[in-house]
Amino acid sequence: MIYDLSTLPPVMLVITSPGVRRDIEDALEPLELNIYACADADEALSALPEQQPFWLIVDARIGTEAFIQQARDRVQGRDMRILMLVPHDAASIDAALANGATDCILLPVHHELLRHQVEQMLQPMLSLQAVLHNGATALNSTLDEKQVAHRILARVQRLIPDCSPNVVLIDQEQGRVIEALGEHSDRLLGTDWPIEAFPTFKQMIRLRQPIIIPRVADSPLWKQHQETDWVHSYLGVPIVMDEDVMGFISLNSSQPAYFTPDHAAAMTAFANQAAVAIQNARLFERVRRHADELEERVNQRTAELSETVDKLHDEIVERRLVEKAIEADRNLLRTLID
């Protein structure tokens, strides 16, 4: 598969030296990433809420602990990698990591090494892009809710192993598990869960945001049941269409603190695909049901018309017989008179 990196969020450069900035841009050019360049901290902090980059490449003179904290605040805590440009010495690298950098880029910039470093860090995102691309194709090929759920969950397990995912759809204040895969899936499949009784569902409906519970035993949001007594950590994502929460993708794990913000972001993308596919399946079912109703009405009306025609035919035959009998009586009467 060919990955379209231009569809990813931008890489933001916060570098004072025009020469170093051009060097970084030249090194990344073959990857065709979106790049947004800033010359100072104020410009970067102003642009962060709108740009929402997935990486920040920042000059060590700008990347103080205070700047890094402000930058993370500007993207509202979303997972954002911060790569610090530092000289090739241990003290500078340790200082950058202590200030909150995710990783370092060593100066002077070596183009091939930087591209290799970036490609390595892109791999999880590229895997997600591939799964989403293949998932969209697979989902668009079916108009059955259960098949949609199964295909979504199969791809979830490819991206996030060691979890047991399920899809819950809401119907009249009840959440029904229409598909479940992985460990103990047989306990959950086909079960009904009252929405009001589960704080996790209520919060996702209210906020329309994912929820991560690192340790369910310590969380007031978690309600334990025998079907889920093996679960230690949880990730839930609402399936939303036109502001309406249709259901949830829920991931359970027997490992504590298993799920990360990156997992939540990936599941949000899956949930968006699921919402469209489920909506299409429901529209198709509605049209099919309407067509069946119309066909039933046509058949019923045809039967009624056929019955009416038969009755008219019987009445006509009976009338003709009566007319023939009357005519015979008239002829007999004439004969007797003559």
C-alpha positions as CSV (number, residue, x, y, z in Angstrom):
1,M,0.0,0.0,0.0
2,I,1.2,3.6,-0.7
3,Y,0.8,5.8,2.4
4,D,-0.5,9.3,1.9
5,L,1.4,11.2,4.6
6,S,0.0,14.5,3.4
7,T,-3.3,13.5,5.1
8,L,-1.6,13.4,8.5
9,P,-1.6,16.4,10.9
10,P,1.4,18.8,10.4
11,V,4.8,18.7,11.8
12,M,5.5,22.0,13.5
13,L,9.0,23.4,13.4
14,V,9.9,25.9,16.1
15,I,13.4,26.9,15.1
16,T,15.1,30.3,15.3
17,S,17.9,29.7,12.8
18,P,16.6,29.9,9.2
19,G,19.5,27.7,8.1
20,V,18.7,24.9,10.5
21,R,15.0,25.2,9.6
22,R,15.7,24.8,5.9
23,D,18.0,21.9,6.7
24,I,15.2,20.1,8.6
25,E,12.7,20.9,5.8
26,D,15.1,19.5,3.2
27,A,15.6,16.3,5.2
28,L,11.9,15.7,5.5
29,E,10.9,16.7,2.0
30,P,11.0,13.2,0.5
31,L,8.4,12.1,3.1
32,E,6.0,14.7,1.8
33,L,4.8,15.6,5.3
34,N,2.8,18.7,6.0
35,I,5.2,21.2,7.7
36,Y,4.2,24.3,9.6
37,A,7.2,26.5,10.4
38,C,7.5,29.0,13.3
39,A,10.4,31.3,14.1
40,D,9.7,31.7,17.9
41,A,7.8,30.4,20.9
42,D,5.0,33.0,20.8
43,E,4.2,32.2,17.1
44,A,4.1,28.5,17.9
45,L,1.9,28.8,21.0
46,S,-0.6,30.9,19.0
47,A,-0.7,28.4,16.1
48,L,-0.9,25.2,18.2
49,P,-4.7,25.2,18.9
50,E,-5.5,25.5,15.2
51,Q,-2.7,23.4,13.7
52,Q,-2.9,20.5,16.2
53,P,0.4,19.0,15.1
54,F,1.3,15.4,15.9
55,W,5.0,16.4,16.3
56,L,6.8,19.5,17.5
57,I,10.4,19.9,16.4
58,V,11.8,22.6,18.6
59,D,15.1,24.4,19.1
60,A,16.7,23.6,22.5
61,R,16.9,27.4,23.3
62,I,13.1,27.6,22.9
63,G,12.2,24.2,24.3
64,T,12.2,25.1,28.0
65,E,10.2,23.1,30.5
66,A,7.7,26.0,30.7
67,F,7.3,26.1,26.9
68,I,6.8,22.4,26.6
69,Q,4.1,22.5,29.3
70,Q,2.3,25.4,27.6
71,A,2.5,23.6,24.3
72,R,0.9,20.5,25.7
73,D,-1.8,22.7,27.3
74,R,-2.6,24.3,24.0
75,V,-3.4,20.9,22.4
76,Q,-5.5,20.1,25.5
77,G,-3.4,17.2,26.7
78,R,-3.5,15.3,23.4
79,D,-0.6,13.1,22.9
80,M,2.0,15.1,20.9
81,R,5.6,14.1,20.4
82,I,8.2,16.8,21.1
83,L,11.6,16.4,19.4
84,M,14.4,18.6,20.6
85,L,17.3,19.8,18.5
86,V,20.4,19.4,20.6
87,P,24.2,19.3,20.3
88,H,25.7,15.8,20.2
89,D,26.6,15.5,23.9
90,A,25.1,13.6,26.8
91,A,24.4,16.7,29.0
92,S,22.3,18.4,26.3
93,I,20.3,15.2,25.6
94,D,19.6,14.7,29.4
95,A,18.5,18.3,29.8
96,A,16.1,18.1,26.8
97,L,14.5,14.9,28.2
98,A,14.3,16.4,31.6
99,N,12.4,19.4,30.2
100,G,9.8,17.0,28.8
101,A,11.1,16.2,25.2
102,T,9.9,12.9,23.8
103,D,13.2,12.4,21.9
104,C,16.1,14.3,20.5
105,I,17.4,15.2,17.0
106,L,21.2,15.6,17.1
107,L,23.0,18.6,15.5
108,P,24.3,19.0,12.9
109,V,21.4,17.4,11.1
110,H,22.2,14.3,9.1
111,H,19.4,13.9,6.4
112,E,19.4,10.1,6.1
113,L,19.5,9.5,9.9
114,L,16.7,12.1,10.5
115,R,14.5,10.5,7.8
116,H,15.1,7.0,9.3
117,Q,14.3,8.3,12.8
118,V,11.1,10.0,11.6
119,E,10.0,6.9,9.6
120,Q,10.5,4.7,12.6
121,M,8.3,7.0,14.7
122,L,5.7,7.1,11.9
123,Q,5.2,3.3,11.8
124,P,2.4,3.1,14.4
125,M,0.5,5.9,12.6
126,L,1.1,4.3,9.2
127,S,-0.2,1.0,10.6
128,L,-3.4,2.8,11.7
129,Q,-3.7,4.5,8.3
130,A,-3.4,1.1,6.6
131,V,-6.0,-0.6,8.8
132,L,-8.4,2.3,8.5
133,H,-8.0,2.4,4.7
134,N,-8.7,-1.4,4.4
135,G,-11.4,-1.2,7.1
136,A,-13.3,1.5,5.1
137,T,-13.2,-0.6,2.0
138,A,-14.4,-3.7,3.9
139,L,-17.2,-1.8,5.7
140,N,-18.5,-0.2,2.5
141,S,-19.0,-3.7,1.1
142,T,-21.7,-4.8,3.6
143,L,-25.0,-3.4,4.7
144,D,-25.5,-5.7,7.7
145,E,-25.0,-4.2,11.2
146,K,-23.5,-7.4,12.7
147,Q,-21.1,-7.8,9.8
148,V,-20.1,-4.2,10.2
149,A,-19.4,-4.7,13.9
150,H,-17.4,-8.0,13.2
151,R,-15.2,-6.3,10.6
152,I,-14.5,-3.3,12.8
153,L,-13.5,-5.6,15.8
154,A,-11.3,-7.8,13.6
155,R,-9.3,-4.7,12.6
156,V,-9.2,-3.5,16.2
157,Q,-7.6,-6.7,17.3
158,R,-5.0,-6.4,14.5
159,L,-4.0,-2.9,15.7
160,I,-4.3,-3.5,19.5
161,P,-3.5,-7.1,20.4
162,D,-4.3,-8.6,23.8
163,C,-7.6,-6.9,24.1
164,S,-11.2,-8.2,23.9
165,P,-13.3,-5.7,21.9
166,N,-17.1,-5.5,21.6
167,V,-19.7,-3.3,19.9
168,V,-22.7,-2.1,21.9
169,L,-25.7,-0.5,20.0
170,I,-28.3,1.5,21.8
171,D,-32.0,0.7,21.5
172,Q,-34.6,2.2,23.8
173,E,-32.3,3.0,26.7
174,Q,-30.7,-0.4,26.5
175,G,-27.3,-1.3,25.1
176,R,-27.1,-4.6,23.4
177,V,-23.7,-6.3,22.6
178,I,-24.2,-7.2,18.9
179,E,-20.7,-8.5,18.4
180,A,-17.7,-9.5,20.7
181,L,-14.3,-11.0,20.0
182,G,-11.5,-12.3,22.1
183,E,-11.3,-13.6,25.7
184,H,-14.6,-14.3,27.3
185,S,-16.5,-12.9,24.3
186,D,-19.1,-15.6,24.8
187,R,-20.1,-14.0,28.2
188,L,-20.9,-10.7,26.5
189,L,-22.4,-11.5,23.1
190,G,-26.1,-10.8,23.0
191,T,-26.3,-9.4,26.5
192,D,-28.3,-6.2,27.3
193,W,-27.0,-3.4,29.5
194,P,-29.3,-0.6,30.9
195,I,-27.6,2.6,29.9
196,E,-28.6,4.4,33.1
197,A,-27.0,1.7,35.2
198,F,-23.5,2.2,33.7
199,P,-21.6,5.4,34.5
200,T,-19.1,4.7,31.6
201,F,-22.0,4.7,29.0
202,K,-23.6,7.8,30.6
203,Q,-20.3,9.7,30.5
204,M,-19.6,8.9,26.9
205,I,-23.1,9.9,25.9
206,R,-22.8,13.2,27.8
207,L,-19.2,14.1,26.6
208,R,-19.1,12.3,23.3
209,Q,-15.5,11.5,24.1
210,P,-13.4,8.3,24.7
211,I,-12.9,7.1,28.2
212,I,-9.9,5.2,29.5
213,I,-9.9,3.4,32.9
214,P,-6.4,2.2,33.7
215,R,-7.5,0.2,36.7
216,V,-11.2,-0.6,36.9
217,A,-11.0,-1.7,40.6
218,D,-10.0,1.9,41.5
219,S,-12.6,3.7,39.4
220,P,-16.0,4.9,40.5
221,L,-17.0,4.8,36.8
222,W,-16.7,1.1,36.6
223,K,-19.6,-1.2,37.6
224,Q,-18.4,-4.8,38.1
225,H,-20.5,-7.7,36.8
226,Q,-19.7,-11.4,36.5
227,E,-19.4,-11.1,32.8
228,T,-16.6,-8.6,33.2
229,D,-15.0,-9.8,36.5
230,W,-11.7,-10.6,34.6
231,V,-11.3,-7.1,33.3
232,H,-8.5,-4.9,34.7
233,S,-8.4,-2.0,32.3
234,Y,-11.0,-0.5,29.9
235,L,-11.2,1.8,26.9
236,G,-14.6,3.0,25.5
237,V,-15.4,5.1,22.5
238,P,-18.8,6.4,21.5
239,I,-20.1,5.8,18.0
240,V,-21.6,9.2,17.1
241,M,-23.6,10.2,14.0
242,D,-25.0,13.8,13.7
243,E,-24.5,14.4,17.5
244,D,-26.5,11.2,18.2
245,V,-24.7,8.5,20.2
246,M,-25.6,5.2,18.4
247,G,-23.5,2.9,20.6
248,F,-20.0,2.2,21.8
249,I,-16.8,0.3,20.9
250,S,-15.6,-1.1,24.2
251,L,-12.2,-2.7,24.7
252,N,-11.4,-4.8,27.8
253,S,-8.0,-6.1,28.9
254,S,-6.9,-8.4,31.7
255,Q,-3.8,-6.2,32.0
256,P,-3.9,-3.1,34.2
257,A,-3.1,0.2,32.5
258,Y,-3.0,-1.4,29.1
259,F,-4.7,1.3,27.0
260,T,-3.1,4.6,26.0
261,P,-4.3,8.0,24.5
262,D,-3.0,6.7,21.1
263,H,-5.3,3.7,21.4
264,A,-8.2,6.1,22.1
265,A,-7.4,8.2,19.1
266,A,-7.3,5.1,16.9
267,M,-10.6,3.8,18.3
268,T,-12.2,7.2,17.6
269,A,-11.2,6.8,13.9
270,F,-12.7,3.3,13.9
271,A,-15.9,4.6,15.6
272,N,-16.3,7.3,13.0
273,Q,-16.1,4.6,10.2
274,A,-18.5,2.4,12.2
275,A,-21.0,5.2,12.6
276,V,-21.2,5.8,8.8
277,A,-21.4,2.1,8.0
278,I,-24.1,1.4,10.7
279,Q,-26.1,4.4,9.5
280,N,-25.9,3.1,5.9
281,A,-27.0,-0.4,7.1
282,R,-29.9,1.0,9.0
283,L,-31.0,3.2,6.0
284,F,-30.8,0.1,3.8
285,E,-32.8,-1.9,6.2
286,R,-35.4,0.9,6.4
287,V,-35.7,1.0,2.7
288,R,-35.9,-2.8,2.4
289,R,-38.6,-2.9,5.1
290,H,-40.5,-0.2,3.4
291,A,-40.3,-2.0,0.1
292,D,-41.5,-5.2,1.7
293,E,-44.4,-3.3,3.2
294,L,-45.3,-1.8,-0.2
295,E,-45.1,-5.2,-1.8
296,E,-47.4,-6.6,0.9
297,R,-49.9,-3.8,0.4
298,V,-49.8,-4.4,-3.3
299,N,-50.3,-8.1,-2.9
300,Q,-53.2,-7.5,-0.4
301,R,-54.8,-4.9,-2.7
302,T,-54.4,-7.3,-5.7
303,A,-56.0,-10.1,-3.7
304,E,-58.9,-7.8,-2.7
305,L,-59.4,-6.7,-6.3
306,S,-59.3,-10.3,-7.5
307,E,-61.9,-11.3,-4.9
308,T,-64.1,-8.4,-6.0
309,V,-63.8,-9.4,-9.6
310,D,-64.7,-13.0,-8.7
311,K,-67.7,-11.8,-6.8
312,L,-68.8,-9.6,-9.7
313,H,-68.3,-12.5,-12.1
314,D,-70.5,-14.8,-9.8
315,E,-73.2,-12.1,-9.6
316,I,-73.2,-11.7,-13.4
317,V,-73.5,-15.4,-14.0
318,E,-76.3,-15.7,-11.4
319,R,-78.1,-12.7,-12.9
320,R,-77.9,-14.3,-16.4
321,L,-79.4,-17.5,-15.0
322,V,-82.2,-15.6,-13.4
323,E,-82.8,-13.7,-16.6
324,K,-82.9,-16.9,-18.6
325,A,-85.4,-18.4,-16.1
326,I,-87.7,-15.3,-16.4
327,E,-87.5,-15.4,-20.2
328,A,-88.5,-19.1,-20.1
329,D,-91.4,-18.4,-17.8
330,R,-92.6,-15.6,-20.2
331,N,-92.4,-17.9,-23.2
332,L,-94.4,-20.5,-21.4
333,L,-97.0,-17.9,-20.4
334,R,-97.4,-16.8,-24.0
335,T,-97.9,-20.4,-25.2
336,L,-100.6,-20.9,-22.6
337,I,-102.4,-17.7,-23.6
338,D,-102.2,-18.5,-27.3
